[in-house]
Amino acid sequence: MELRQIQYFIEVAKREHVTEAAHALHVAQSAVSRQIVNLEAELGVDLFIREGRNVKLTPIGSLFLEQMEQAMKLIDNAKREVEEFLDPEKGTIRIGFPSSLAAYILPTCISAFRERYPQVKFQLNQGSYPYLIDGVIKGDFDLALLGPVPKKEKKIKGRTLFTENIVALVPHTHPLASKRILTLSELREDSFVLFPNGFVLREIIVNACNQLGFQPKVSFEGQDIDAIKGLVSAGLGVTLIPEITLIDSLPRSTVKIPITEPNVSRTVGVIIPSERELLPTEKLFYEFLSEFFSILNSFQN
């Protein structure tokens, strides 16, 4: 079994089309077809069901794909590890992050890190809270920034970098827009703009409302922070939002107001896999994050 055969197999399985896989691999279609046939002959099983120009994995093909994807990750990590031991300051770091950290925290961290290590490269993946945790566990990326920092996940380790307040964002026409501070119960009759079910920020907000004996009335949902800001800006409701997402500027026609009773906050940190060692370049960035936020927090305090 050759590495090239595995690469061709994975590409065909992903695209379910031999011609498209050949284009992506920049090789002739006949070369891809021949390697797949050779691989099936060597294994003694059919990996694909042929349907004209399209193909679909057989049940055994699906099992084989899962194992080969893991094998390719191990090979890629081994190659990266060799390259990074030769020069850790020229490696690549794969980072996952949520939309709430995309506008300020992540760019600030990367910019500061690259002042010290300008030749390090980054691969960035944005996604939801479960996606980020799962991606680190599976090795799809090396580490992830997220909030709150998970405490009960078995296959990851979390490190808290800072704690931030979650504040109210209301339209400037809201009856309470002139107040300097709000109790959360003052918003119990309002329509809320929140993330959909399954998003951790929605869970934080709903739990805070439940502490005061009410369920927020959700009129609109947004898949990311910018969408939620836009809906509030349009006067379609109020929201609670991490203060860091408003650090550069407020959306037009909105007002930011601190929340009390209860104080709503979240931890923000970095997670890494607990079942493998970080590669040298990854370790550089991981330790840099702790140093960077330690200095930042000391100035703020």
N, C-alpha and C positions, 0 to 999 in steps of 0.2 A: 504494500500500500504506500503510495507516494503522497507527499504533502500537496503537490499540485492537484492530485485527484480529489483530495479533501476540500481544497479551496473551490474547485469547480463544482463539486457536489453541493456545498453550502450555498453557493451563488444561485445555482439552478433551483434548489429547494426554496430559497427566499423569493425568487421571482416567478416560480412555476412556469417558466418559459425558457427553453434552451437558447433561442436566438437572442433574447434580451440579456440573458446571463453572459453570452459570448460578447455582446457589445460592451457590457459593463467591465468584462475582464480584458477587453481589447485583444481577443484572439478569434480565430475562425470558429464558426459553429460546429464544423466537422470535428475539430480538435476537442471541443467540449463533449460532444456526443460520444466520441471514441473513448475518452477517459472515463465517462460515466459507465459505458458498457464494460470496460475493463475492470472497473471497481466492482460492479455487480457480479461479474464472472468470478473475480477473486473471492468475494464474500459468499457466493453461491445463493444469493437471494435477489429478488427484484426490489429496488429502492423506490422506483417510481411507477405510477400507472400512466401510460401514454394516452392522451386524448387529443389527437390531431397535433397541432403545434404546441399545445399546452401539456404540462405534466403535473401530477399530484403525487405526494408522498404516499407510499404504502404504510401500513401500521409499523412494520419493522423499519421502514425508512425514517419515520418520525422519531423512533427510539434512537436510531443511528445518528440522526441530525443533532439531537440533544447532546449526545456524548461527544460528537465531533466539535460542536461549538465550544464545549468546555475544554477540549483538547487544544483547540486553536488559541483560546485565551491563555492557557498555560504556556504555549509556545511563544505567543506574543510577549507575555510577561517575562519569560526567560530571556528573550532577545533584548527587551528594554532594560532588564536588570544588568546584563552584561554591558550595554552601552552606558548606563548611568553610573556603574562602578568605575568605568573609564573616566567619566566626567559628569558628576551629579549636577553640575550647573548648566548642563545642556539637555536635560531630559524633558519629558512631557508629562504633564499632570492632567488627569481627567477628573473634572469636578461636576457634581450635581448641585443644583440650587433651586429654590422656589422663586416665584415671581416677586414676592415681598422683599427679597434681598437683591433683586436684579439691578435696580436703578442706582443704588448707592453703595451698599456694603461690599458686594462682590467686586465691582470695578475699583473701589478704593483699595481693597486688599491686594488685588492683582497688580494695580499700578505701583503700590508701595513695594511689593515683592520684586517686581521687575526692575525697580531702581537698583536693587541689590544684586539681582541675578537676571540680567537683561536677555540672556539667551535661552532661558527656560520657556517652553511652549505650553499652551493650555488647550484642552478640549473641553467645551462647556455643554452641559445638558440641563435644561430646565424641566421641572416636572412637579407633580404633587408630592405630598408628604409620604404616602406609602410607596410611591414610585422611587423616591430618593433612597429610602431605607432598603428597599428590595434591590435597587441597583448597586448599592455598596456591598450587600451580602453576596450578590451573584458575581460581582467583579466587573459589572458593566462600566463603572467608574471607580476611581481610587478612594475618593472621600466626598462628603457632601456637607454643605452649609445648610442649616435648617433651624426652625424654631417651632415649637419648643424642643429642647433636647430630649430624646426618648430615654427612658430609664429602665424599661423592662425587656428590651430586645436582646436576645441571647447571643446573636452572632455579630453584634457591633459594639463598639465602645464610643461613648459620647463625651465631649469636653465642652463645658459651658464657657462661652467667650464674654457674654454680657447679658444683662437683663434689661428689657425695654418696656416702657409703658405702652398700653393700647389706649388710644384717645378717640373721642367722638369727632366725626366729620359730618357737618350738617349744612344744608343750603343756607346762603346768607339771608334768605327771607324767612327762615325758621323763627318761631316766636321766642326761642331761647338763644338765638345766635349772639346776643349781646352779653350773655353771662360769661364770667371769667372761669367758672368751674361748674360741672354738672354732677348730680347724683344719677346713677344709671336708672333709677326708678322714674326719673322725670321723663324718660323716653319710652315708657311702657305703652303709651298709646300711639306711638309713631309707627310708620311703615319702615321696615329695615331693608337695606340692600346688603346681601351677604353672599359668600361663596356657596356653591351647591353642597348638598349633603355629602359627607365623606371627606370634606376638607377640614383640616385641623383648626384653622382660624375660625371657621363657623362654629365648631365645637366649643372653642374657648368662649366665644361670645354668648352662645346659647346657655352654656353652663353658668356664666356670670348672671344672666337674666334669671335663670331658674333659682339661683341663690336668693333672689328678691321676690320669688313667687310668681313670676310671669314668664310666658313664652313669647318671644319676639314675633311680631307679625311680619313675615317676609314677603315683600311685594315684588322684588326683582332679585335676580341672581346674576353674578358675574364670575367668569372663569379665572380672571386674574385681577391684580390690584388696580391696574389702569382702567379696566372696564368698570369696576366698582366706583372708583373716583368719578368717572364720567357720568355714571347714573346719578350719583349724589349731586354733581354739578348741574345736571339737568333738572334738579328739583324733584326727583322720583322717590326720595326717601333719605334716611339717615343711615350711618354705619359706624361701626367701631373698627379702627384700623391701626396697625403698628405705627408708632410715631416716626420711626426711621424712614418710612415710605413717603413722608411729607417734608423731609429735611431740606430739600432744595427749593421747593415752592409748593404753595397750595393750588389745587385746581381752581379755575375761575369760579366765582360766585359761590364759594364755600367758606366755612369757618371751622377751624380746629379748636376743640375745647377739651381740656383735661377731664377725666372721669374719676369720681370718687364714690365710695360706698356702693359696691366694693371697688378697691383699686384693681384694675385689670392689667395684667402684664404677661410677658412670656420670656422664657430663656431663649437665647440664640446661641448656637454653637456649631461644632463640627463633629461629624461621625466618621469613623474608620472601621474597617473589618477587624474583628477580634481573632479570626482564625488564620491570618497571614500577616507577615511583617510588611511594613511599608517599604517601598523601594527608596533608594537614597534621595531622589529628587522630591518624591512625595513627602518624605520625612522632613526635608528642608522647609517645605511650605507649611506642613502641619505645626512644626515648632515655631515658625515665623508667626503664624496666626495667634498663638498664645502670647508671644512677646509683643506683637503689635497691639492687641487689645488690652494687655496688661498696662502698657504705657498710656494708651488712650484713656482707660478707666481711671488711672491715677491723676491725669490732668482734669478729668471731669469731676472727680471727687475733691 
